[in-house]
Amino acid sequence: MKEEKIGFVSNYYSKISVAAVEMTDGTVSLGDTLHFLGHTTNFESKVDSMQIQHKFVKEAKKGDSVGVEISEKARAGDKVFKIVAD
């Protein structure tokens, strides 16, 4: 599997298990699998729910700040990659 860097985590909200992702490259859509990578972070999570400005969206693009519900704890500064099929 190949990975494309799409952005980084700017904040993590533990009570609702949501990472705020700043999109610096590419796009992310519902159903995509993301890889979160940092000093103590290394996990994959499927995108089942995304919001921009508290509104549910199906896709986010470069320049967006998107909230993504994730399966594990992420930390500010963690890199975010989209896993793409070869």
Secondary structure by P-SEA (a helix, b strand, c coil): cbbbbcbbbccccccccccccccccccccccbbbbbbcccccccccccccccccccccccccccbbbbbbcccccccbbbbbbbcc
